[in-house]
Amino acid sequence: MSEKIPLKLANAGEEKLCLDSEPPKNFEKGPETVPPAPKKEKKEAKVKIALVSCGTEYGGVQAAFEAAAAKVNAEFIYPEINIASLDTIGKDFGIEAASGDLRLMMARAQAVVRGETTADGVFVTTCFRCAEAAIVRNEVRRYIHKNSNIPVISYSFTEQTDAATLYTRFEALTTVAKRRHLLARETQHGITAGIDSGSTTTKAVVMKDNQIVGFGWVPTNEVLASAEAAYSAALTMAGIRREDVQALGTTGYGRYLVGEGFHADLVQEEITVNSKGAVYLADCQKGPATVIDIGGMDNKAISVEDGIPGMFTMGGICAGASGRFFETVAKRLNVDITELGDLAMQGDQAKVNMNSYCIVFGTQSLVNSLAKGSLPKDVAAAACRSVVEQIFQQQLQEVDVREPVILVGGSSLIKGVPRELGNLLNVKVVVPKNSQYIGAVGAALLSSGFVED
């Protein structure tokens, strides 16, 4: 008989027992010796997402929405309404929309909040071209968040929206709906590890009894090799053998490849994991918080309540609001990116006009400013302001900003960024210690839910 594999949690709240793969050598046919038929695994129920929109079928993107939802085992539902409510819905919301489709959108949101339609999550979406729709979308999103505990994401679609663009958003929405009990975890226990395979850097941490005891940070080149290097560095620093790690979680762009390669217990998207890591490091796990994560290729804004995302949005117009832009600026100013923050702190962003919508136009502004005699320190400060302006104008209009505002990700280490964000929002911005490791910390924290007591 082959060696038995010990009992291990497959998913939160579920047990998966791996039995022997071969029968005993003296196996004979007979009523007492016939092995029991394998139990059929219970099919997981689909997550029901209420589609609250202005008519995605007219935008030609409905197929992309359906494909993304199907990939995360979710399905759209369309809240039923009383047609007579379309005449009065504007008074309830304080918005008299001219479009009948937008009034229908508000009525559907009201049906979800009142419980007339049962939904696990809500996807609020309108075409990015319509100014009236943008106003209604934001009010609908706020209305649902204020009057219910249902997670909601807001999105403005274009004709080019595809399933890949929406996948991480829907994955996060279904994670909040299905794993709320796991996301509520506030304390790490045992020995666990997390690997964050990001677009530009790979981070790893090892945690023991609610303390970070080791970490590693390397550039992302070949995904598995970078994960191995970061993880090995974290284990060495911690003085812990690999076989002593009781659970491992992965997140980031390369989470599936790394999760498979390292036999991870938890493979989870970065929105829920990063927000959990952020509030843990900032010691803000109770009450409201706003997490802003500026990554290497995109950014995320997440409204959190008791450590669980309620509203979130990700991405920007382009990489002009990401770490990539800072790398471009540092290279043009002939300084190491680790020196860019100190340089920005000496400068005045008001002396340089920098485009905040595009990495190409932003770089042109940078070059033109230097050609006109602008000082590198002022250009560095303007670059920080440019990034936070784009985040403010795009992401922070889609969530409710409530203090504390927690800034995380590698770009949070560039000192000019939290300064400019604080000036723009008129709040004190919190940058917790080890803010660049939030994904790995969140993965290690949540994966401890898979450690048997």
C-alpha positions as CSV (number, residue, x, y, z in Angstrom):
1,M,0.0,0.0,0.0
2,S,1.3,3.4,-0.9
3,E,2.0,5.9,1.9
4,K,-1.0,7.9,2.9
5,I,-1.1,11.6,2.2
6,P,-2.2,13.6,5.3
7,L,-5.4,15.4,5.5
8,K,-5.2,19.0,4.1
9,L,-7.6,21.8,3.5
10,A,-8.3,22.3,-0.2
11,N,-10.5,25.3,0.2
12,A,-11.6,27.2,3.3
13,G,-14.3,25.2,5.0
14,E,-13.7,22.1,2.8
15,E,-11.6,19.0,3.5
16,K,-10.0,16.9,0.8
17,L,-8.6,13.5,1.7
18,C,-6.2,11.8,-0.7
19,L,-6.7,8.1,-0.5
20,D,-4.4,5.3,-1.6
21,S,-4.2,5.1,-5.4
22,E,-3.9,1.2,-5.5
23,P,-5.9,-1.6,-3.9
24,P,-4.3,-4.1,-1.4
25,K,-2.3,-6.9,-3.0
26,N,-4.7,-9.6,-1.7
27,F,-7.7,-7.8,-3.3
28,E,-10.3,-10.2,-4.5
29,K,-13.7,-9.5,-5.9
30,G,-16.5,-9.9,-3.4
31,P,-19.1,-7.9,-1.5
32,E,-16.8,-7.3,1.4
33,T,-13.7,-6.4,-0.6
34,V,-15.0,-4.3,-3.4
35,P,-13.8,-0.7,-2.8
36,P,-16.5,1.9,-2.5
37,A,-17.4,3.9,-5.5
38,P,-15.6,7.3,-5.4
39,K,-17.8,10.1,-4.2
40,K,-18.7,12.6,-6.7
41,E,-17.5,16.1,-5.8
42,K,-20.2,18.5,-5.1
43,K,-20.4,21.1,-7.8
44,E,-19.7,24.5,-6.5
45,A,-22.6,26.9,-6.9
46,K,-22.1,29.8,-9.3
47,V,-21.6,33.2,-7.9
48,K,-24.6,35.5,-8.9
49,I,-23.5,38.9,-10.1
50,A,-26.2,41.5,-10.7
51,L,-25.4,43.3,-13.9
52,V,-26.4,46.9,-13.3
53,S,-25.7,48.7,-16.6
54,C,-26.9,51.1,-19.2
55,G,-27.2,48.4,-21.8
56,T,-23.9,46.5,-22.5
57,E,-25.6,44.6,-25.3
58,Y,-25.6,47.9,-27.3
59,G,-21.9,48.4,-26.7
60,G,-21.0,45.0,-28.2
61,V,-19.1,43.9,-25.1
62,Q,-21.7,41.6,-23.5
63,A,-19.9,38.5,-24.8
64,A,-16.7,39.6,-23.1
65,F,-18.5,40.1,-19.8
66,E,-20.1,36.7,-20.1
67,A,-16.8,35.0,-20.9
68,A,-15.0,36.7,-17.9
69,A,-17.8,35.7,-15.5
70,A,-17.8,32.1,-16.7
71,K,-14.1,31.8,-16.1
72,V,-14.6,32.6,-12.4
73,N,-17.7,30.3,-12.1
74,A,-20.0,33.3,-12.0
75,E,-23.2,34.2,-13.8
76,F,-25.0,37.4,-14.4
77,I,-28.5,38.1,-13.2
78,Y,-30.7,40.9,-14.3
79,P,-32.8,42.4,-11.4
80,E,-36.5,42.6,-12.2
81,I,-38.2,45.9,-11.5
82,N,-41.6,47.5,-11.5
83,I,-41.8,49.4,-14.7
84,A,-43.7,52.2,-12.9
85,S,-40.7,52.9,-10.7
86,L,-38.8,54.4,-13.8
87,D,-41.0,57.5,-13.4
88,T,-40.0,58.1,-9.8
89,I,-36.6,56.6,-9.5
90,G,-34.8,59.9,-10.1
91,K,-36.3,61.3,-6.9
92,D,-35.0,58.4,-4.9
93,F,-31.4,59.0,-6.2
94,G,-31.6,62.8,-6.5
95,I,-30.7,62.5,-10.2
96,E,-33.2,63.1,-13.0
97,A,-31.5,61.1,-15.8
98,A,-32.6,61.9,-19.3
99,S,-31.8,58.4,-20.5
100,G,-34.3,55.6,-20.0
101,D,-31.5,53.1,-19.8
102,L,-29.9,55.0,-17.0
103,R,-33.2,55.1,-15.1
104,L,-33.5,51.4,-15.6
105,M,-30.0,51.1,-14.2
106,M,-30.9,53.0,-11.0
107,A,-34.1,50.9,-10.6
108,R,-32.1,47.7,-10.9
109,A,-29.7,48.9,-8.2
110,Q,-32.6,49.7,-5.9
111,A,-34.1,46.2,-6.5
112,V,-30.8,44.6,-5.3
113,V,-30.5,46.8,-2.2
114,R,-34.1,46.1,-1.2
115,G,-33.5,42.3,-1.6
116,E,-36.0,42.0,-4.4
117,T,-33.2,40.3,-6.3
118,T,-30.6,38.1,-4.5
119,A,-27.1,38.8,-5.6
120,D,-23.6,37.8,-4.3
121,G,-22.0,40.8,-6.0
122,V,-22.8,43.8,-8.2
123,F,-21.1,44.9,-11.4
124,V,-21.9,48.5,-12.2
125,T,-20.9,49.5,-15.7
126,T,-21.5,52.2,-18.3
127,C,-19.9,53.3,-21.6
128,F,-16.9,55.6,-21.0
129,R,-18.1,58.0,-23.7
130,C,-21.2,59.1,-21.8
131,A,-20.8,61.9,-19.2
132,E,-24.3,61.5,-17.8
133,A,-23.6,57.7,-17.4
134,A,-20.4,58.4,-15.5
135,I,-22.4,60.5,-12.9
136,V,-25.2,58.0,-12.6
137,R,-22.7,55.1,-12.3
138,N,-20.9,56.7,-9.4
139,E,-24.1,57.5,-7.6
140,V,-25.4,54.0,-8.1
141,R,-22.1,52.5,-6.9
142,R,-22.2,54.7,-3.7
143,Y,-25.9,53.8,-3.2
144,I,-25.3,50.1,-3.2
145,H,-22.2,50.3,-1.0
146,K,-24.0,52.6,1.5
147,N,-27.2,50.6,1.8
148,S,-25.9,47.0,1.6
149,N,-23.0,44.7,2.4
150,I,-22.8,43.4,-1.2
151,P,-19.4,43.9,-2.8
152,V,-19.5,46.1,-5.9
153,I,-17.2,47.0,-8.7
154,S,-17.6,49.9,-11.1
155,Y,-16.2,50.0,-14.6
156,S,-16.5,52.1,-17.7
157,F,-16.2,50.0,-20.8
158,T,-15.0,50.7,-24.3
159,E,-15.5,49.0,-27.6
160,Q,-12.2,47.2,-27.1
161,T,-13.0,45.8,-23.7
162,D,-12.2,42.0,-23.6
163,A,-12.6,39.2,-21.1
164,A,-8.9,39.3,-20.1
165,T,-9.3,42.9,-19.1
166,L,-12.2,42.0,-16.8
167,Y,-10.9,38.8,-15.4
168,T,-9.0,40.0,-12.3
169,R,-11.9,42.3,-11.4
170,F,-14.4,39.5,-11.5
171,E,-12.1,37.1,-9.7
172,A,-11.8,39.6,-6.9
173,L,-15.6,40.1,-6.7
174,T,-16.2,36.4,-6.5
175,T,-13.4,36.0,-3.9
176,V,-15.1,38.5,-1.6
177,A,-18.4,36.8,-2.1
178,K,-17.1,33.2,-1.5
179,R,-14.2,33.7,0.9
180,R,-15.4,36.5,3.2
181,H,-14.6,34.3,6.3
182,L,-11.0,33.8,5.0
183,L,-10.6,37.5,4.3
184,A,-11.7,38.3,7.8
185,R,-8.6,36.6,9.2
186,E,-6.6,39.1,11.2
187,T,-3.8,37.0,12.7
188,Q,-1.3,34.8,11.0
189,H,-0.3,31.6,12.9
190,G,2.0,28.7,12.3
191,I,4.8,29.0,9.7
192,T,3.5,30.2,6.4
193,A,4.9,32.0,3.3
194,G,3.7,34.2,0.5
195,I,5.0,34.8,-3.0
196,D,3.9,37.9,-5.0
197,S,4.9,37.4,-8.6
198,G,4.5,40.9,-9.9
199,S,5.0,42.4,-13.4
200,T,8.4,44.0,-12.5
201,T,9.5,42.5,-9.2
202,T,8.9,39.2,-7.3
203,K,8.5,39.4,-3.5
204,A,8.4,36.7,-0.9
205,V,7.9,36.6,2.9
206,V,8.0,34.0,5.5
207,M,5.8,34.6,8.6
208,K,5.9,32.8,12.0
209,D,3.3,33.4,14.7
210,N,2.1,36.7,13.3
211,Q,5.6,38.1,12.6
212,I,7.6,38.6,9.4
213,V,10.8,36.6,9.9
214,G,12.2,36.7,6.4
215,F,11.7,38.4,3.0
216,G,13.2,38.5,-0.5
217,W,12.8,40.9,-3.4
218,V,14.2,40.3,-6.9
219,P,13.4,41.6,-10.4
220,T,10.9,39.5,-12.3
221,N,12.6,37.9,-15.3
222,E,11.8,34.2,-15.8
223,V,8.8,33.9,-13.5
224,L,9.5,30.6,-11.8
225,A,13.2,31.3,-11.4
226,S,12.5,34.7,-9.9
227,A,10.0,33.2,-7.5
228,E,12.6,30.6,-6.4
229,A,15.2,33.3,-5.8
230,A,12.9,35.4,-3.7
231,Y,11.5,32.5,-1.8
232,S,15.0,31.1,-1.1
233,A,16.2,34.5,0.2
234,A,13.2,34.7,2.5
235,L,13.7,31.2,3.9
236,T,17.4,31.9,4.4
237,M,16.8,35.1,6.3
238,A,14.2,33.4,8.4
239,G,16.4,30.4,9.2
240,I,13.5,28.1,8.3
241,R,13.7,25.0,6.2
242,R,11.3,24.7,3.2
243,E,9.8,21.5,4.5
244,D,8.8,23.3,7.8
245,V,6.5,25.8,6.0
246,Q,3.0,24.7,6.7
247,A,1.2,26.6,4.0
248,L,2.1,28.8,1.0
249,G,0.1,31.4,-0.9
250,T,0.8,33.1,-4.2
251,T,-0.6,36.2,-5.8
252,G,0.3,38.7,-8.6
253,Y,0.5,38.3,-12.4
254,G,2.4,35.0,-12.2
255,R,0.3,33.6,-9.4
256,Y,-1.0,30.6,-11.3
257,L,2.3,29.5,-12.8
258,V,4.1,30.0,-9.4
259,G,1.2,28.4,-7.5
260,E,1.4,25.2,-9.7
261,G,5.2,25.1,-9.6
262,F,5.3,25.5,-5.8
263,H,2.2,23.5,-5.0
264,A,0.6,26.5,-3.3
265,D,-2.3,26.1,-0.9
266,L,-3.7,29.5,-1.8
267,V,-3.7,31.1,-5.3
268,Q,-5.6,34.4,-5.2
269,E,-5.8,37.6,-7.1
270,E,-4.0,40.7,-5.9
271,I,-6.9,43.0,-5.1
272,T,-8.1,41.1,-2.0
273,V,-4.6,39.8,-1.1
274,N,-3.0,43.3,-1.3
275,S,-5.7,45.0,0.6
276,K,-5.4,42.5,3.4
277,G,-1.6,42.8,3.5
278,A,-2.0,46.6,3.5
279,V,-4.4,46.9,6.5
280,Y,-2.3,44.2,8.4
281,L,0.9,46.2,8.0
282,A,-0.8,49.5,8.8
283,D,-2.5,48.0,11.8
284,C,-5.9,49.2,10.5
285,Q,-7.8,45.9,10.3
286,K,-10.9,47.3,12.0
287,G,-13.1,50.0,10.5
288,P,-12.8,51.8,7.2
289,A,-9.6,52.3,5.2
290,T,-8.6,53.2,1.6
291,V,-5.8,51.3,0.0
292,I,-3.9,52.7,-2.9
293,D,-1.5,50.3,-4.5
294,I,0.8,51.7,-7.2
295,G,2.4,48.7,-9.0
296,G,4.9,48.3,-11.7
297,M,2.3,48.2,-14.5
298,D,-1.0,49.4,-13.0
299,N,-2.6,50.8,-9.9
300,K,-5.5,49.8,-7.6
301,A,-7.8,51.8,-5.3
302,I,-9.7,49.7,-2.8
303,S,-12.3,50.8,-0.2
304,V,-12.0,48.5,2.7
305,E,-14.2,47.8,5.8
306,D,-12.8,45.6,8.5
307,G,-10.1,44.3,6.2
308,I,-12.6,43.2,3.4
309,P,-12.8,45.1,0.1
310,G,-16.2,46.6,-0.5
311,M,-15.5,48.7,-3.6
312,F,-12.4,48.6,-5.8
313,T,-11.1,49.6,-9.2
314,M,-7.8,48.9,-11.0
315,G,-5.8,50.1,-13.9
316,G,-5.4,53.6,-15.4
317,I,-5.4,55.2,-18.7
318,C,-1.9,53.9,-19.3
319,A,1.4,53.1,-17.5
320,G,1.7,56.8,-16.9
321,A,0.3,56.1,-13.4
322,S,2.6,53.3,-12.5
323,G,6.1,52.3,-11.5
324,R,7.1,52.1,-15.1
325,F,6.8,55.9,-15.5
326,F,9.0,56.4,-12.4
327,E,11.6,54.2,-14.0
328,T,11.5,56.3,-17.2
329,V,11.8,59.5,-15.2
330,A,14.7,58.2,-13.1
331,K,16.6,57.0,-16.2
332,R,16.1,60.4,-18.0
333,L,17.3,62.3,-14.9
334,N,20.3,59.9,-14.6
335,V,19.5,58.8,-11.0
336,D,18.8,55.5,-9.5
337,I,15.1,55.0,-8.9
338,T,15.9,54.6,-5.2
339,E,17.2,58.2,-5.3
340,L,14.2,59.7,-7.1
341,G,12.1,60.2,-4.0
342,D,14.8,62.2,-2.1
343,L,15.3,64.3,-5.2
344,A,11.5,64.9,-5.5
345,M,11.3,66.0,-1.9
346,Q,13.8,68.9,-2.7
347,G,11.7,70.1,-5.7
348,D,8.6,72.1,-6.4
349,Q,6.1,70.3,-8.7
350,A,4.3,73.6,-9.5
351,K,7.3,74.8,-11.5
352,V,6.9,72.0,-14.1
353,N,3.8,71.3,-16.1
354,M,3.7,67.5,-16.8
355,N,1.0,65.5,-18.6
356,S,-0.7,63.2,-16.2
357,Y,-2.6,61.0,-18.7
358,C,-0.1,59.1,-20.8
359,I,3.4,57.8,-20.3
360,V,4.4,59.0,-23.8
361,F,3.1,62.5,-23.4
362,G,4.4,62.6,-19.8
363,T,7.9,61.7,-21.1
364,Q,7.6,64.4,-23.7
365,S,6.7,66.9,-21.0
366,L,9.7,65.7,-19.0
367,V,12.1,66.2,-22.0
368,N,10.6,69.6,-22.9
369,S,10.9,70.8,-19.3
370,L,14.6,69.9,-19.1
371,A,15.2,71.5,-22.4
372,K,13.8,74.7,-21.1
373,G,16.1,74.7,-18.1
374,S,13.9,73.1,-15.4
375,L,15.8,71.6,-12.5
376,P,15.9,67.8,-12.1
377,K,14.5,68.1,-8.6
378,D,11.4,70.0,-9.9
379,V,10.9,67.5,-12.7
380,A,11.1,64.6,-10.2
381,A,8.5,66.3,-8.0
382,A,6.2,67.0,-11.0
383,A,6.5,63.3,-12.0
384,C,5.2,62.3,-8.5
385,R,2.3,64.8,-8.8
386,S,1.5,63.6,-12.3
387,V,1.1,60.0,-11.1
388,V,-1.1,60.8,-8.2
389,E,-3.3,63.2,-10.3
390,Q,-4.1,60.4,-12.7
391,I,-4.9,58.0,-9.8
392,F,-7.1,60.7,-8.3
393,Q,-8.9,61.5,-11.6
394,Q,-9.5,57.9,-12.6
395,Q,-9.4,55.4,-9.7
396,L,-10.4,57.5,-6.7
397,Q,-13.5,58.7,-8.5
398,E,-14.7,55.1,-8.4
399,V,-14.4,54.4,-4.7
400,D,-15.3,56.2,-1.5
401,V,-12.1,57.6,0.0
402,R,-12.1,57.2,3.7
403,E,-9.3,57.7,6.1
404,P,-6.8,56.2,6.8
405,V,-5.4,56.3,3.3
406,I,-2.8,53.6,3.0
407,L,-0.3,53.8,0.2
408,V,1.5,50.6,-0.7
409,G,3.5,49.0,-3.5
410,G,7.1,49.7,-4.6
411,S,6.2,53.2,-5.7
412,S,5.2,54.1,-2.1
413,L,8.9,54.1,-1.3
414,I,9.4,57.1,-3.6
415,K,9.0,59.8,-0.9
416,G,7.5,62.4,-3.2
417,V,4.5,60.2,-4.0
418,P,2.9,60.1,-0.5
419,R,3.7,63.8,-0.1
420,E,1.9,64.7,-3.3
421,L,-1.0,62.3,-2.6
422,G,-1.5,63.8,0.8
423,N,-1.4,67.4,-0.6
424,L,-4.0,66.4,-3.2
425,L,-6.4,64.7,-0.9
426,N,-5.6,67.0,2.1
427,V,-5.1,63.9,4.4
428,K,-2.2,62.3,6.1
429,V,-1.1,59.3,3.9
430,V,0.1,56.2,5.8
431,V,3.0,54.3,4.3
432,P,3.5,51.2,6.5
433,K,6.8,49.5,7.1
434,N,7.5,46.8,4.4
435,S,4.8,48.4,2.2
436,Q,6.4,46.9,-0.9
437,Y,5.7,43.4,0.5
438,I,1.9,43.8,0.9
439,G,1.0,41.0,-1.6
440,A,3.4,38.5,-0.2
441,V,2.3,39.4,3.4
442,G,-1.3,39.1,2.5
443,A,-0.8,35.7,0.9
444,A,1.1,34.4,3.9
445,L,-1.5,35.8,6.3
446,L,-4.5,34.3,4.4
447,S,-2.8,31.0,3.7
448,S,-2.5,30.4,7.5
449,G,-6.2,29.7,7.2
450,F,-5.1,26.4,5.6
451,V,-3.0,25.4,8.5
452,E,-4.6,22.8,10.7
453,D,-4.8,23.6,14.4
